[in-house]
């Protein structure tokens, strides 16, 4: 357990509006030194995750972002530049920008290329925590594009057969425009459960299901306080995907993460860095977009009415639970567990920023 | 159990050279009416799978290909045409070609586009069984490209929460060029185990591990004779990937497979068809390919020497076991189980083709 977690003042759980959380996060990042527009983008991406119920990637990450800034891993005023361009691709040097800044730039560039070439790929070199990938693929889907994104990061997950963190939990997100039901958005880690979920369970003192993680000795555990290394989805498949993502992302932009980290073998700490891959497909270049949207809805409807097995109360399509949570939390506010409120209160104190107003009546 | 399986004459297991199997398969497909070059391509792709140890996708599929031809689902003399083109993409109407014919065409076109645009995507509309996707991505990697491929097919796997076949076991393959160790090639189904492995277990009377499949009533089973529907990798993740693959493949080419099949609800049989997505990335456009290859080897070496957990005798990277089997079977021949030999003997009889010479001394 980190010092900050041990020292955390206890606080009551709270319910906060998205707007209040966004204002709070924006103010904090501004105080650190991010330009206001960038601070707002980072805040927006984090609070979007909270709204969608991806609590592990929401405002709970503010302390981590601040640590990355304090350590010099995250550059508050990056000079993002295009370092390579073809008719359908672009490579962006992110200059250690906050992930949300680099990724919104990247998905925008990929979409621009896709409008010309049918598809577009933006590769991001040297960003930091990319946050919830679904934010960027969803934004493409909202604009009528299909999108696929990967992120490559430092070793966190055990490679199949290894007992130490050796590959990233590299997320994969795929989104497509939908009709009346809106976009369908898959956003998944290549681990059984994301590192964020593990950290969240540790912060809130909740046990984890068997099969999620191993402890520092490589032993399976359900105790989130000692769970250290997430296990790959389906063994060789999950860690194989994570490895291939490092190849087609980090190695294409000549910014290897895993090989350098593994070469250190505990002798020193590697700086936090991530690379990313964003692909956009302009649906309208391939087919009638209205037909596409209707067909997406037709298949979703068919899947949702499939005969269910005994344990399943409902069949959900990718992102459906998130959309539902988004609607609910947009209306009623975002619930924050006590330990998270306490952590954010410490952040408020450090930066002399007003704590967000909370509704403790729920 | 199908009639042909019940009637199968028993036969001894055999060991056959790749060349003998290729000649046999080519002759059979020629007799059915495929042009010789196409027959040879299909044979080559199937035997490649046998050489790599992907027995489920090898010559064991010959009877299925013949059934597709007999039923009119597979067109022996297709007029494959490009029906849409952008600077970085192409859509190929496969005219119900054998998967290996459509897919070798597609990966070639994707690579051609990638040479110009940095990346290239070929979408395939209306092919049949695409066979081992790793064949096509490997061929791109051998030519210095990174490649990603998906295939969309008819319902075979249970969507998470459903008790019937509802999505495909849509495979994902990713390959990159390597240095001295050769390409790294991931080729995985989005199910826990591929349909091919299930069929192979059924043909050879082998039980299957728990968690692979459910029976016709939706109950979990380890009996391969009643195992009907494979389960998705990691529940919602595997079936989510399969669903998204249908969206970015079948729906982009306006040739929906799943929605049509699910709409039939058992009222009639849908014709077999598949669509596919092949992406090529010209590594040399992004970085020094020699550095890329060395870096791939460096990471592979680091992964292989990770501290292992107690159960792991060795750490394998994607495609490594396949390469090893390829070397071994290229030298010593391909072992075929008795039931497969018997099935192929029936094929030989039907077409008046000489049975391949076998080495039964092993």
Interface residues (C-beta under 8 A of the other chain):
Chain A: X84 X86 X87 X88 X89 X91 X116 X117 X118 X119 X120 X121 X123 X146 X148 X158 X159 X160 X161 X162 X163 X164 X166 X167 X172 X174 X176 X184 X186 X188 X192 X214 X218 X233 X234 X236 X237 X238 X240 X241 X243 X244 X246 X247 X248 X251 X252 X253 X254 X256 X258 X259 X262 X263 X279 X281 X283 X285 X286 X287 X288 X291 X292 X295 X296 X298 X299 X302 X303 X306 X307 X308 X309 X310 X311 X312 X314 X315 X316 X317 X318
Chain B: X84 X86 X87 X88 X89 X91 X116 X117 X118 X119 X120 X121 X123 X146 X148 X158 X159 X160 X161 X162 X163 X164 X166 X167 X172 X174 X176 X184 X186 X188 X192 X214 X218 X233 X234 X236 X237 X238 X240 X241 X243 X244 X246 X247 X248 X251 X252 X253 X254 X256 X258 X259 X262 X263 X279 X281 X283 X285 X286 X287 X288 X291 X292 X295 X296 X298 X299 X302 X303 X306 X307 X308 X309 X310 X311 X312 X314 X315 X316 X317 X318
